[in-house]
């Protein structure tokens, strides 16, 4: 990844992020632009072999059998107690090859975890270092991609082959794509599309996930949440018909008995992004949840996804008065650190 970043003029930044030359500081000023992003905060775990599908089918929340070279799926791997160890997008470039695109800081954890069980299968597991990712977002990026690849996916989560890799359509509108493939093909795609786009760091891609209500797990939040707390039953990351997998009993019981009491909140705040995994505090002073992901959007503001207790979620409002001045029956005020949160709508309905 580092050699690829250097070839496109990007540089490693804090953590798994990177920086691009002359990128604007305010993300919310870019919504009408075409954007190209080196996806340095993701990595790929590959599972290949005759038993690759069978192995994954017994481990993950989505159905590996329904993933094809033309269709991907979000998914997760859980502990036996149903806690999400890692989330991912499952891609299938070939019949006996699967790619799990996940947050880079969980690659080693996922490799160790899956590695305990894959020894009993005719399949191999590896961190796919030669594979790099590019994200594109904007109203006309599809046209630029079609010029290069000759074809585009036909639906949300659809994929098409290009340069020994896969181009994945991330949204229903056809304005957001990721490409995962070898450095040579990724470099060719970057060279073709960059003149139509503004290059910006992977911070922008994380912001898109927050705006879309896609709660991604990283090292700081691994094993903190049940899938339903992250709305994975809504976003398609859980298949309830596929049969047994690690944590399936807890996930199914939660779904059919409605026992989950914490849900996903999207919110904005004035100030820098709070630390991922940090506490959300109610006006009572009690911790009622945790930050799933957060991004500084501008010099004055940030946005986040958090999982919080239902009573707090239902009553959460932004307010200009302190908790001490609230009456006993006033709505709960939520804070990240000392900063009040302003709840925002999620872009999908929750049944």
Secondary structure by P-SEA (a helix, b strand, c coil): caaaaaaaccccccccccccccccccccccccbbbbbccccbbbbbbbccaaaaaaaaccccccccccccbbbbbccccccccccccbbbbbccccbbbbbccccaaaaaaaaaaaccccccccccccccbbbbbbbcccaaaaaaaacccccccccbbbbcccbbbbbcccccccccccccaaaaaaaaaaccccbbbbcaaaaaaaaaaaccccccccccccccccccccccccccccccccccaaaaaaaaaaaccccbbbbbbccccccccccbbbbccccccccccccccccccccccbbbbbcaaaaacbbbbccccccccccccbbbbcccbbbbbbbcccccc
